[in-house]
Amino acid sequence: MNTRRLAPVALAAAVLLGVTGCAMISPQATTIPYSPADGVNVPASGPLKVRNALFVADESGENANFLAAIVNDTDSAETLLVGVDGANKSVRVPAHSSVSLGFDDAEPLLFEGLDTPAGADVDVTFQSGDGEGVQQAVPVLDGTLEYLADFVPKS
């Protein structure tokens, strides 16, 4: 008689454990790092941190402005080198501050001859300080989005 009462309880416990156990072995989406913006965050490339990096190209994709926020948490001014197909640009960032290329009186970096249409990615090399440098695929957008229209290079 006790066995008949225990069977439904054991079955319910097994079903409950079976349907809730999936969360124990599957990754949580909220723990996966990603860039919650149009651009990408660049992995450590030296002492400077590069956030929301992206290009805004003209219709032909020939020329593009590089936009990004660059953060310097160090006690000294640092320079970020941004390289695309042999063309290198540099940005100086004062100590304990940030530079937002394209905003706050900081001009975006114009890359001519990029020849990459909107929707594609460009491999960009980032290096600062004594860092080895990293390569990151950076998205190319166009002026379709209203807030990016002002960043399309003028011909």
Backbone as a printed PyTorch tensor [residue, N CA C, xyz], in Angstrom:
tensor([[[  0.8180,  -1.1810,   0.0000],
         [  0.0000,   0.0000,   0.0000],
         [  0.8660,   1.2520,   0.0000]],

        [[  1.9590,   1.2520,   0.7380],
         [  2.8590,   2.3990,   0.7480],
         [  3.5200,   2.6030,  -0.6050]],

        [[  3.7330,   1.5060,  -1.3220],
         [  4.3750,   1.5910,  -2.6230],
         [  3.4900,   2.3410,  -3.6030]],

        [[  2.1910,   2.1230,  -3.5250],
         [  1.2720,   2.8230,  -4.4100],
         [  1.2550,   4.3190,  -4.1390]],

        [[  1.4290,   4.7380,  -2.9510],
         [  1.4450,   6.1710,  -2.6260],
         [  2.7730,   6.8120,  -3.0120]],

        [[  3.8520,   6.0650,  -2.9220],
         [  5.1770,   6.5870,  -3.2420],
         [  5.4360,   6.6890,  -4.7440]],

        [[  4.8180,   5.8470,  -5.5390],
         [  5.0630,   5.8250,  -6.9850],
         [  4.7360,   7.1630,  -7.6440]],

        [[  3.5750,   7.7810,  -7.4080],
         [  3.2910,   9.0750,  -8.0470],
         [  4.2410,  10.1810,  -7.5790]],

        [[  4.6340,  10.1420,  -6.3340],
         [  5.5510,  11.1530,  -5.8120],
         [  6.9210,  10.9870,  -6.4720]],

        [[  7.3960,   9.7640,  -6.6100],
         [  8.6870,   9.5010,  -7.2490],
         [  8.6370,   9.8940,  -8.7260]],

        [[  7.5380,   9.5920,  -9.3850],
         [  7.3790,   9.9490, -10.7960],
         [  7.3630,  11.4660, -10.9660]],

        [[  6.6460,  12.1700, -10.1190],
         [  6.5880,  13.6360, -10.1810],
         [  7.9640,  14.2380,  -9.9330]],

        [[  8.7250,  13.6890,  -9.0000],
         [ 10.0730,  14.1940,  -8.7160],
         [ 10.9910,  13.9600,  -9.9060]],

        [[ 10.8810,  12.8020, -10.5510],
         [ 11.7280,  12.4970, -11.7160],
         [ 11.3960,  13.4250, -12.8780]],

        [[ 10.1000,  13.6780, -13.1130],
         [  9.6950,  14.5840, -14.1910],
         [ 10.1720,  15.9950, -13.8900]],

        [[ 10.0050,  16.4450, -12.6720],
         [ 10.4320,  17.7930, -12.2790],
         [ 11.9460,  17.9570, -12.4430]],

        [[ 12.7010,  16.9810, -12.0270],
         [ 14.1480,  17.0320, -12.1810],
         [ 14.5330,  17.0070, -13.6590]],

        [[ 13.8330,  16.2510, -14.4670],
         [ 14.1310,  16.1530, -15.8920],
         [ 13.8890,  17.4380, -16.6510]],

        [[ 12.8030,  18.1300, -16.3390],
         [ 12.4990,  19.3570, -17.0930],
         [ 13.2660,  20.5650, -16.5750]],

        [[ 13.7080,  20.5560, -15.3540],
         [ 14.4690,  21.6970, -14.8330],
         [ 15.9690,  21.4820, -14.9410]],

        [[ 16.3900,  20.2580, -15.1550],
         [ 17.8180,  19.9630, -15.2370],
         [ 18.4750,  20.5120, -16.4930]],

        [[ 17.6990,  20.8340, -17.5160],
         [ 18.2630,  21.3660, -18.7610],
         [ 19.0380,  22.6590, -18.5160]],

        [[ 18.5740,  23.4710, -17.6140],
         [ 19.2290,  24.7410, -17.3360],
         [ 20.6020,  24.5420, -16.6940]],

        [[ 20.8300,  23.3680, -16.1590],
         [ 22.1120,  23.1190, -15.5110],
         [ 23.2310,  22.9260, -16.5260]],

        [[ 22.9010,  22.4500, -17.7370],
         [ 23.9500,  22.1550, -18.7090],
         [ 23.9540,  23.0930, -19.9130]],

        [[ 22.9320,  23.8950, -20.0830],
         [ 22.9020,  24.8130, -21.2320],
         [ 23.3960,  26.1950, -20.8000]],

        [[ 24.1240,  26.8800, -21.6960],
         [ 24.6560,  28.2040, -21.3240],
         [ 23.5510,  29.2460, -21.2180]],

        [[ 23.7160,  30.1690, -20.2980],
         [ 22.7620,  31.2630, -20.1610],
         [ 23.1180,  32.3420, -21.1610]],

        [[ 22.1450,  32.8060, -21.9080],
         [ 22.3910,  33.8320, -22.9240],
         [ 22.8970,  35.1270, -22.2950]],

        [[ 22.5150,  35.4120, -21.0790],
         [ 22.9260,  36.6620, -20.4460],
         [ 24.3800,  36.6570, -19.9930]],

        [[ 25.0400,  35.5080, -20.0490],
         [ 26.4490,  35.4600, -19.6480],
         [ 27.3870,  35.4980, -20.8460]],

        [[ 26.8570,  35.5350, -22.0650],
         [ 27.6730,  35.5650, -23.2710],
         [ 27.9850,  37.0220, -23.6140]],

        [[ 29.2660,  37.4220, -23.6450],
         [ 29.5960,  38.8200, -23.9410],
         [ 29.3200,  39.1580, -25.4080]],

        [[ 28.8330,  40.3800, -25.6440],
         [ 28.5680,  40.8640, -26.9910],
         [ 28.5960,  42.3870, -26.9840]],

        [[ 28.6320,  42.9800, -28.1590],
         [ 28.6230,  44.4400, -28.2880],
         [ 27.1910,  44.8940, -28.5470]],

        [[ 26.5500,  45.5220, -27.5830],
         [ 25.1440,  45.9010, -27.7430],
         [ 24.9770,  47.2260, -28.4940]],

        [[ 25.5930,  47.3450, -29.6570],
         [ 25.5400,  48.5810, -30.4260],
         [ 25.7770,  48.2500, -31.8940]],

        [[ 25.8120,  49.2680, -32.7380],
         [ 26.0690,  49.0530, -34.1600],
         [ 27.5030,  48.6190, -34.4030]],

        [[ 28.4260,  49.1190, -33.6000],
         [ 29.8370,  48.7930, -33.7600],
         [ 30.2490,  47.6310, -32.8850]],

        [[ 31.5740,  47.4250, -32.8110],
         [ 32.1140,  46.3290, -32.0120],
         [ 33.0790,  46.8700, -30.9610]],

        [[ 33.1700,  46.1680, -29.8630],
         [ 34.1770,  46.4540, -28.8580],
         [ 35.4150,  45.6330, -29.2090]],

        [[ 36.5670,  46.2650, -29.1400],
         [ 37.8120,  45.6210, -29.5410],
         [ 38.4590,  44.9850, -28.3140]],

        [[ 38.9020,  43.7300, -28.4300],
         [ 39.6070,  43.1090, -27.3100],
         [ 40.8620,  43.9060, -26.9590]],

        [[ 41.4020,  43.6830, -25.7950],
         [ 42.5620,  44.4270, -25.3010],
         [ 43.6200,  44.5910, -26.3830]],

        [[ 43.9500,  45.8300, -26.6830],
         [ 44.9530,  46.1410, -27.7120],
         [ 46.0430,  47.0150, -27.1200]],

        [[ 46.2960,  46.8470, -25.8380],
         [ 47.2320,  47.7080, -25.1310],
         [ 46.4640,  48.4200, -24.0210]],

        [[ 46.9780,  49.5290, -23.5320],
         [ 46.3180,  50.2070, -22.4170],
         [ 45.0140,  50.9040, -22.7930]],

        [[ 44.7940,  51.1820, -24.0610],
         [ 43.5700,  51.8680, -24.4760],
         [ 42.4550,  50.8700, -24.7690]],

        [[ 41.2190,  51.2880, -24.4750],
         [ 40.0450,  50.4590, -24.7450],
         [ 39.2760,  51.1080, -25.8870]],

        [[ 38.9290,  50.3100, -26.8970],
         [ 38.1920,  50.8050, -28.0580],
         [ 36.7830,  50.2340, -27.9930]],

        [[ 35.7940,  51.1260, -28.0140],
         [ 34.3980,  50.7250, -27.8740],
         [ 33.5770,  51.2220, -29.0540]],

        [[ 32.6200,  50.4140, -29.4880],
         [ 31.6550,  50.7410, -30.5400],
         [ 32.3360,  51.2330, -31.8200]],

        [[ 33.3190,  50.4890, -32.2760],
         [ 34.0540,  50.8500, -33.4930],
         [ 33.2370,  50.4640, -34.7240]],

        [[ 33.1280,  51.3980, -35.6710],
         [ 32.4160,  51.1430, -36.9190],
         [ 32.8530,  52.1270, -37.9880]],

        [[ 32.5920,  51.7760, -39.2330],
         [ 32.8340,  52.6560, -40.3670],
         [ 31.4910,  53.0990, -40.9260]],

        [[ 31.4180,  54.3480, -41.3940],
         [ 30.2570,  54.8350, -42.1320],
         [ 30.7630,  55.2100, -43.5180]],

        [[ 30.3060,  54.4660, -44.5310],
         [ 30.8290,  54.6140, -45.8930],
         [ 29.8950,  55.4400, -46.7730]],

        [[ 30.4850,  56.0010, -47.8470],
         [ 29.6760,  56.6740, -48.8550],
         [ 29.0040,  55.6130, -49.7250]],

        [[ 28.1940,  56.0410, -50.7060],
         [ 27.4260,  55.0910, -51.5240],
         [ 28.3060,  54.0820, -52.2480]],

        [[ 29.4660,  54.5200, -52.7170],
         [ 30.3450,  53.6240, -53.4710],
         [ 31.1170,  52.6730, -52.5640]],

        [[ 31.2240,  53.0040, -51.2810],
         [ 32.0310,  52.2030, -50.3570],
         [ 33.5050,  52.5030, -50.4830]],

        [[ 33.8500,  53.4750, -51.3310],
         [ 35.2530,  53.8310, -51.5680],
         [ 35.8730,  54.5230, -50.3560]],

        [[ 35.1220,  55.4490, -49.7420],
         [ 35.6260,  56.2090, -48.5960],
         [ 34.7160,  55.9730, -47.3910]],

        [[ 35.3240,  55.9600, -46.2040],
         [ 34.5390,  55.7210, -44.9970],
         [ 35.1530,  56.4520, -43.8170]],

        [[ 34.2840,  56.9440, -42.9440],
         [ 34.7130,  57.5550, -41.6870],
         [ 34.7070,  56.4910, -40.5990]],

        [[ 35.7720,  56.4640, -39.8190],
         [ 35.8840,  55.5380, -38.6990],
         [ 35.4060,  56.2450, -37.4450]],

        [[ 34.4400,  55.6590, -36.7510],
         [ 33.9010,  56.2000, -35.5010],
         [ 34.1770,  55.2100, -34.3810]],

        [[ 34.4980,  55.7210, -33.1980],
         [ 34.7150,  54.8600, -32.0380],
         [ 34.8840,  55.7230, -30.7980]],

        [[ 34.7040,  55.1240, -29.6570],
         [ 35.0350,  55.7470, -28.3820],
         [ 36.3110,  55.0740, -27.8930]],

        [[ 37.2850,  55.8800, -27.5040],
         [ 38.5730,  55.3490, -27.0500],
         [ 38.7960,  55.8310, -25.6280]],

        [[ 39.0100,  54.8970, -24.7230],
         [ 39.1180,  55.1980, -23.2980],
         [ 40.5420,  54.9510, -22.8180]],

        [[ 41.0710,  55.9210, -22.0670],
         [ 42.4100,  55.8020, -21.4850],
         [ 42.2860,  55.8830, -19.9690]],

        [[ 42.4990,  54.7580, -19.2880],
         [ 42.4340,  54.7080, -17.8200],
         [ 43.7980,  54.8790, -17.1680]],

        [[ 44.8400,  55.1210, -17.9610],
         [ 46.1940,  55.1810, -17.4260],
         [ 46.5530,  56.5800, -16.9310]],

        [[ 47.7270,  56.6940, -16.3210],
         [ 48.2030,  57.9700, -15.7900],
         [ 48.9460,  58.8150, -16.8190]],

        [[ 49.0720,  58.3340, -18.0510],
         [ 49.7820,  59.1040, -19.0760],
         [ 49.0020,  59.0810, -20.3870]],

        [[ 49.2540,  60.0690, -21.2270],
         [ 48.6130,  60.1200, -22.5390],
         [ 49.1030,  58.9310, -23.3730]],

        [[ 48.2310,  58.3820, -24.1730],
         [ 48.5620,  57.2240, -25.0060],
         [ 48.0810,  57.4770, -26.4290]],

        [[ 48.6840,  56.7750, -27.3900],
         [ 48.3040,  56.8900, -28.7960],
         [ 47.7720,  55.5570, -29.2920]],

        [[ 46.6470,  55.6070, -29.9860],
         [ 46.0710,  54.4220, -30.6040],
         [ 46.3880,  54.4670, -32.0910]],

        [[ 46.9250,  53.3680, -32.6090],
         [ 47.1590,  53.2250, -34.0430],
         [ 46.0480,  52.3610, -34.6200]],

        [[ 45.4240,  52.8670, -35.6880],
         [ 44.3450,  52.1560, -36.3640],
         [ 44.8190,  51.8870, -37.7850]],

        [[ 44.9380,  50.6210, -38.1580],
         [ 45.4690,  50.2760, -39.4690],
         [ 44.5040,  49.4680, -40.3140]],

        [[ 44.3540,  49.8960, -41.5890],
         [ 43.5230,  49.1900, -42.5550],
         [ 44.3120,  49.0790, -43.8620]],

        [[ 44.6090,  47.8770, -44.2820],
         [ 45.3150,  47.6330, -45.5520],
         [ 46.5220,  48.5440, -45.7510]],

        [[ 47.3460,  48.6560, -44.7520],
         [ 48.5640,  49.4530, -44.8690],
         [ 48.3890,  50.9320, -44.5720]],

        [[ 47.1520,  51.4270, -44.5360],
         [ 46.9030,  52.8290, -44.1760],
         [ 46.7540,  52.9010, -42.6660]],

        [[ 47.6180,  53.6890, -42.0150],
         [ 47.5810,  53.8140, -40.5580],
         [ 47.2110,  55.2250, -40.1520]],

        [[ 46.3340,  55.3130, -39.1750],
         [ 45.9320,  56.5970, -38.5870],
         [ 46.2050,  56.4930, -37.0960]],

        [[ 46.3990,  57.6480, -36.4530],
         [ 46.6450,  57.6210, -35.0150],
         [ 45.7360,  58.6190, -34.3050]],

        [[ 45.4330,  58.2920, -33.0580],
         [ 44.6030,  59.1370, -32.2040],
         [ 45.2920,  59.2360, -30.8490]],

        [[ 45.5120,  60.4450, -30.3840],
         [ 46.1330,  60.6750, -29.0700],
         [ 45.0210,  60.8570, -28.0440]],

        [[ 45.1120,  60.1170, -26.9280],
         [ 44.0940,  60.1730, -25.8760],
         [ 44.7720,  60.5990, -24.5820]],

        [[ 44.3610,  61.7430, -24.0110],
         [ 44.9580,  62.1980, -22.7520],
         [ 44.7140,  61.2060, -21.6090]],

        [[ 45.5320,  61.3260, -20.5720],
         [ 45.4060,  60.4520, -19.4000],
         [ 44.0360,  60.6190, -18.7480]],

        [[ 43.5000,  59.5240, -18.2480],
         [ 42.2250,  59.5020, -17.5190],
         [ 41.1050,  60.2200, -18.2650]],

        [[ 40.9910,  59.9490, -19.5560],
         [ 39.9170,  60.5740, -20.3380],
         [ 39.5370,  59.6650, -21.4950]],

        [[ 38.6400,  60.1630, -22.3230],
         [ 38.2250,  59.4110, -23.4980],
         [ 38.0690,  60.3500, -24.6830]],

        [[ 38.1520,  59.7820, -25.8640],
         [ 37.9490,  60.5160, -27.1030],
         [ 36.8740,  59.7750, -27.8760]],

        [[ 35.8540,  60.4860, -28.3090],
         [ 34.7900,  59.8950, -29.1130],
         [ 34.9160,  60.4210, -30.5320]],

        [[ 35.4990,  59.6290, -31.4070],
         [ 35.7050,  60.0470, -32.7860],
         [ 34.3560,  60.2880, -33.4630]],

        [[ 34.1880,  61.5010, -33.9920],
         [ 32.9350,  61.8850, -34.6250],
         [ 32.0150,  62.6700, -33.7050]],

        [[ 32.3410,  62.7470, -32.4330],
         [ 31.5120,  63.4540, -31.4550],
         [ 32.3800,  64.3710, -30.6070]],

        [[ 31.7740,  65.3100, -29.9380],
         [ 32.4760,  66.1840, -28.9830],
         [ 33.7260,  66.8220, -29.5800]],

        [[ 33.6130,  67.4100, -30.7500],
         [ 34.7080,  68.1100, -31.4270],
         [ 35.8570,  67.2020, -31.8750]],

        [[ 35.7100,  65.9030, -31.7700],
         [ 36.7450,  64.9820, -32.2660],
         [ 36.3040,  64.4890, -33.6450]],

        [[ 37.0790,  64.7970, -34.6540],
         [ 36.7430,  64.4080, -36.0200],
         [ 36.8760,  62.8970, -36.1960]],

        [[ 36.0190,  62.2810, -37.0230],
         [ 36.2140,  60.8710, -37.3300],
         [ 37.4800,  60.7080, -38.1790]],

        [[ 38.0080,  59.5040, -38.2420],
         [ 39.1740,  59.2260, -39.0810],
         [ 38.6760,  58.8230, -40.4700]],

        [[ 39.0770,  59.5650, -41.4930],
         [ 38.6650,  59.2670, -42.8560],
         [ 39.6420,  58.2810, -43.4930]],

        [[ 39.1230,  57.1600, -43.9720],
         [ 39.9220,  56.1870, -44.7010],
         [ 39.4710,  56.2310, -46.1570]],

        [[ 40.3710,  56.6580, -47.0270],
         [ 40.0760,  56.7410, -48.4560],
         [ 40.5590,  55.4660, -49.1300]],

        [[ 39.8310,  55.0400, -50.1480],
         [ 40.2020,  53.8310, -50.8640],
         [ 39.8670,  52.5560, -50.1120]],

        [[ 38.9230,  52.6380, -49.2000],
         [ 38.5350,  51.4590, -48.4200],
         [ 37.9000,  50.4020, -49.3200]],

        [[ 37.1000,  50.8540, -50.2660],
         [ 36.4700,  49.9850, -51.2630],
         [ 35.7280,  48.8190, -50.6190]],

        [[ 34.9040,  49.1130, -49.6270],
         [ 34.1000,  48.1060, -48.9510],
         [ 32.6770,  48.6300, -48.8210]],

        [[ 31.7000,  47.9270, -49.3660],
         [ 30.3190,  48.4090, -49.3090],
         [ 29.7080,  48.2430, -47.9200]],

        [[ 28.6570,  48.9930, -47.6720],
         [ 27.9230,  48.8630, -46.4120],
         [ 27.3980,  47.4320, -46.2820]],

        [[ 27.4570,  46.9170, -45.0850],
         [ 27.0140,  45.5580, -44.8140],
         [ 28.1610,  44.5720, -44.6950]],

        [[ 29.3420,  44.9850, -45.1160],
         [ 30.5160,  44.1090, -45.0250],
         [ 31.3220,  44.4650, -43.7740]],

        [[ 32.3390,  43.6890, -43.5130],
         [ 33.2700,  43.9540, -42.4140],
         [ 34.6510,  44.2380, -42.9880]],

        [[ 35.4210,  45.0420, -42.2550],
         [ 36.7980,  45.3490, -42.6330],
         [ 37.7010,  44.8620, -41.5060]],

        [[ 38.7880,  44.1720, -41.8530],
         [ 39.7660,  43.7560, -40.8450],
         [ 40.6340,  44.9550, -40.4980]],

        [[ 40.6150,  45.3410, -39.2270],
         [ 41.3350,  46.5230, -38.7400],
         [ 42.3010,  46.0760, -37.6520]],

        [[ 43.5010,  46.6490, -37.6660],
         [ 44.4900,  46.3740, -36.6330],
         [ 44.5190,  47.5440, -35.6590]],

        [[ 44.4360,  47.2350, -34.3650],
         [ 44.4710,  48.2360, -33.3000],
         [ 45.6850,  47.9600, -32.4200]],

        [[ 46.4360,  49.0130, -32.1000],
         [ 47.6060,  48.8520, -31.2400],
         [ 47.8030,  50.1290, -30.4370]],

        [[ 48.1150,  49.9640, -29.1460],
         [ 48.4310,  51.1160, -28.2910],
         [ 49.4640,  50.7150, -27.2540]],

        [[ 50.2370,  51.6940, -26.8000],
         [ 51.2680,  51.4410, -25.7930],
         [ 52.2300,  50.3580, -26.2310]],

        [[ 52.5900,  49.4900, -25.2910],
         [ 53.4860,  48.3720, -25.5830],
         [ 52.7180,  47.1430, -26.0480]],

        [[ 51.4070,  47.3050, -26.2560],
         [ 50.5770,  46.1760, -26.6490],
         [ 50.9850,  45.6210, -27.9970]],

        [[ 50.7460,  44.3360, -28.1770],
         [ 51.1010,  43.6380, -29.4030],
         [ 50.2040,  44.0600, -30.5610]],

        [[ 49.0070,  44.4760, -30.2640],
         [ 48.0330,  44.8220, -31.2940],
         [ 47.1160,  43.6490, -31.5770]],

        [[ 45.9120,  43.9580, -31.9750],
         [ 44.9340,  42.9280, -32.3000],
         [ 44.2440,  43.2870, -33.6110]],

        [[ 43.7560,  42.2610, -34.2690],
         [ 42.9830,  42.4860, -35.4830],
         [ 41.5290,  42.1700, -35.1660]],

        [[ 40.6380,  43.0430, -35.6400],
         [ 39.2130,  42.8900, -35.3550],
         [ 38.4190,  43.2120, -36.6170]],

        [[ 37.4020,  42.4280, -36.9050],
         [ 36.4930,  42.7310, -38.0060],
         [ 35.5440,  43.8350, -37.5520]],

        [[ 35.5390,  44.9490, -38.2810],
         [ 34.7270,  46.1160, -37.9210],
         [ 33.6640,  46.3090, -38.9980]],

        [[ 32.3900,  46.4830, -38.5990],
         [ 31.3190,  46.6090, -39.5830],
         [ 31.3560,  47.9400, -40.3330]],

        [[ 30.8780,  47.8770, -41.5850],
         [ 30.7420,  49.0760, -42.4200],
         [ 29.2530,  49.3330, -42.5890]],

        [[ 28.8210,  50.5360, -42.2110],
         [ 27.4280,  50.9370, -42.3430],
         [ 27.3390,  52.0930, -43.3270]],

        [[ 26.1280,  52.5040, -43.6620],
         [ 25.9570,  53.6660, -44.5260],
         [ 25.0630,  54.6790, -43.8170]],

        [[ 24.6290,  55.6960, -44.5210],
         [ 23.8270,  56.7550, -43.9180],
         [ 22.3400,  56.4880, -43.8930]],

        [[ 21.9290,  55.2380, -44.1160],
         [ 20.5090,  54.9040, -44.1070],
         [ 19.8780,  55.2170, -42.7580]],

        [[ 20.5640,  54.8830, -41.6910],
         [ 20.0620,  55.2120, -40.3540],
         [ 20.2570,  56.7010, -40.1250]],

        [[ 19.2200,  57.3680, -39.6860],
         [ 19.2250,  58.8240, -39.5660],
         [ 20.3720,  59.3500, -38.7050]],

        [[ 20.6660,  58.6750, -37.6280],
         [ 21.7140,  59.1680, -36.7320],
         [ 23.1210,  58.9630, -37.2890]],

        [[ 23.2630,  58.2040, -38.3810],
         [ 24.5700,  58.0380, -39.0150],
         [ 24.7230,  58.8910, -40.2720]],

        [[ 23.6570,  59.5060, -40.7250],
         [ 23.6810,  60.2750, -41.9880],
         [ 24.7330,  61.3710, -41.9840]],

        [[ 24.9470,  62.0320, -40.8610],
         [ 25.9280,  63.1180, -40.7840],
         [ 27.3720,  62.6300, -40.8780]],

        [[ 27.5900,  61.3280, -40.7200],
         [ 28.9540,  60.7860, -40.7150],
         [ 29.3900,  60.2280, -42.0760]],

        [[ 28.4870,  60.2500, -43.0550],
         [ 28.8490,  59.7870, -44.3900],
         [ 29.8700,  60.7680, -44.9560]],

        [[ 31.0110,  60.2650, -45.4750],
         [ 32.0280,  61.1760, -46.0200],
         [ 31.4680,  62.0080, -47.1780]],

        [[ 31.8180,  63.2670, -47.2000],
         [ 31.3850,  64.1590, -48.2700],
         [ 32.3330,  64.0070, -49.4500]],

        [[ 31.7790,  63.8920, -50.6430],
         [ 32.6160,  63.7150, -51.8460],
         [ 33.2490,  65.0060, -52.2820]]])
